[in-house]
């Protein structure tokens, strides 16, 4: 399965997120900005 777009609404610390995903995605940012929470959305989807 290839995921090309993700939309999150009221997910943990995100109010609204729409991201188009490409072949390679890098998550970069300071500590406690939500990188792990974004990845958790894929883990929950997988379960």
Phi, psi and omega in degrees: 000135177247125178261119183253348181208143174225137177234124179242137176226124182054044177257111180049250183264009179256130174277314180205125181222131173231118184229129170271126182260141179248196181300322183224133182232134177244130175257118183229136177172172180289169177299145176064033177256353174113012180299313180292324177296322177296315179293327178299330179297327176286324178294318178295319179297323181291329181286000000 
